[in-house]
Amino acid sequence: MDFVNLSLLAVFIPTFFVVSITPGMCMTLALSMGMSIGLKNTLYMMYGELVGVGLVATSSVIGVATIMLKYPTIFLILKYGGGAYLFYLGIQMWLSRGKMAINLDECKYSISKKNLMMQGFITAIANPKGWAFFIALLPPFIDQNLPMGSQLTVLIFMILLLEFSCLIIYATGGKTLRKLLQNSSNVRLINKIAGSMMMGIGVWLAFG
């Protein structure tokens, strides 16, 4: 397979899964909707959210790809910067001290299909951290010796597939997942595990 680097892809998949499965705005929304209005209706929010994630990822990737093709030296800067950013995210997870514990009582949304899709879409595109994350994350996983278009297609497909999988997990998690994420001590443990993985991957990407 010469259109994508399998070694990099093998690291990208668990890296993005860890990022996606960590409690955040979209996952909280999926969890609360899944328990309140059911998985079937929650799918409409997921469709909107995936369109938003795809838009953000594609826009970020096109910008990064353009820079890489014109200025190869900047690729190295982005590579080291991406590794450093992942390491920074890992530290932030360690220091969160349960601040990501979910309060489902604060989650509000409309029941109409159109509004559910719009809410998912807006949640995905209105988060500046999402844009920064994709710009920083993707360069280390791109092989300059392989066709750019095929690599970006595979990466974006995997991003959407993993994001959708995590949304499904949260939406079908039910009371067990709700209790787990409402307890700050459990969130601290999740953050420490995810943070350790992120720091390790960041070092590997920057210097590997």
TORVEXMI-884602 format. One record per residue (C-alpha): y negated, x negated, z; residue in three letters. Coordinates in steps of 0.02 Angstrom, whole numbers, plus 50000, padded with zeros to 5 digits. Each point is the difference from the previous one (the first is absolute). Example, Ala and Ser with C-alpha at 12.3 -4.5 7.8 and 13.67 -1.06 7.14 Angstrom:
BEGIN
502254938550390Ala 498284993149967Ser 
***
This chain:
BEGIN
500005000050000Met 498474990649936Asp 498665013350021Phe 499914998650190Val 500354986750131Asn 501455007050100Leu 499724988050145Ser 498215006050022Leu 500535018149976Leu 501324998050135Ala 498634995050122Val 498735012749937Phe 501135015050032Ile 500264997450189Pro 498194994250019Thr 499265015849927Phe 501295010850089Phe 499434992850167Val 498205003449954Val 500375017949943Ser 501115004950145Ile 498724994450129Thr 499095015350070Pro 498395003549908Gly 498935014249933Met 501165005449859Cys 501584998450104Met 499215009750144Thr 499515013649878Leu 501765000849929Ala 500775000950174Leu 498865013850063Ser 500155010249841Met 501884997849992Gly 500175007850173Met 498675013349975Ser 500195006449822Ile 501674992549948Gly 500544986649878Leu 499825010749844Lys 498155003450027Asn 499704982250062Thr 500594993749830Leu 498365006149924Tyr 499044988550116Met 501194985949953Met 499695002749814Tyr 498134998250027Gly 500224985050113Glu 501134991149875Leu 498755003049859Val 498664992450111Gly 501074985150047Val 500474997449818Gly 498165000349951Leu 499494987850135Val 501464988349964Ala 499725000549811Thr 498134997150015Ser 500264985750121Ser 501364992349892Val 498985000949839Ile 498564991350087Gly 501134986550072Val 500924997749834Ala 498374997849906Thr 499424986650121Ile 501684991049994Met 500044999349810Leu 498224993449984Lys 499934989050154Tyr 501714992950048Pro 499254990050143Thr 499435016050085Ile 501835005450002Phe 500374986250125Leu 498555005850108Ile 500655017849994Leu 501764993950036Lys 499474990950158Tyr 498795014050044Gly 501385012949980Gly 501154990350115Gly 498614998050127Ala 499595018549991Tyr 501815004850035Leu 500004988050147Phe 498385008050061Tyr 500775017449985Leu 501474993850103Gly 498844994050137Ile 499075016549999Gln 501645009350020Met 500444989150149Trp 498305003350080Leu 499955018749965Ser 500735004050172Arg 500565017249948Gly 498355005249923Lys 500935007549853Met 500885012750111Ala 499905016749912Ile 499105015350066Asn 500645014049890Leu 498825012650078Asp 498574991549907Glu 500805001949828Cys 499195013949900Lys 500375005549822Tyr 499955014949885Ser 501585009349947Ile 499555003149817Ser 500954989249876Lys 498424993949916Lys 499184995150163Asn 501594991550059Leu 500044989349843Met 498144996250013Met 500174995150182Gln 501414988049958Gly 499014992749854Phe 498394997850099Ile 500924992450147Thr 500754986949884Ala 498434994949904Ile 498705001450139Ala 500754986250107Asn 499134983349964Pro 501414990750088Lys 501195006549866Gly 498974992149862Trp 499834983650095Ala 501855000050037Phe 500565001849819Phe 498764987049939Ile 500624987750131Ala 501855004449996Leu 500455000249816Leu 499514982549937Pro 501304990650103Pro 501365010649921Phe 499494996749820Ile 500834986149901Asp 498774992149878Gln 501434994449888Asn 500575017949963Leu 499175014249902Pro 498645007950106Met 500225017849937Gly 501855001550042Ser 499754992750174Gln 498585011750042Leu 500985015049937Thr 501494995750111Val 498904996550152Leu 499035016249985Ile 501615009849973Phe 500744992250157Met 498395003750097Ile 500095018549955Leu 501875001050033Leu 499864991850171Leu 498475010150047Glu 500875016249953Phe 501564995050097Ser 498964996750156Cys 499075016449982Leu 501675009149989Ile 500634990950155Ile 498465005450099Tyr 499985017849933Ala 501835002650046Thr 499914989950162Gly 499805015350109Gly 499825000150188Lys 500874983350028Thr 498764990349894Leu 498575010050075Arg 500504995150177Lys 500254981949948Leu 498274998249922Leu 499075009550135Gln 500574987250128Asn 498854984949995Ser 501344988350069Ser 501145004349854Asn 498584997149877Val 499674983150082Arg 501814995149971Leu 499945005749818Ile 498384990449975Asn 500704984050076Lys 501545000649889Ile 499015004049843Ala 498654987450048Gly 501264986050020Ser 500735003849829Met 498295000649919Met 499474983350074Met 501614991849943Gly 499845007049824Ile 498174994749992Gly 500444982050041Val 501445000149875Trp 498915006949860Leu 498584987850029Ala 501044984350014Phe 501665004649920Gly 
***
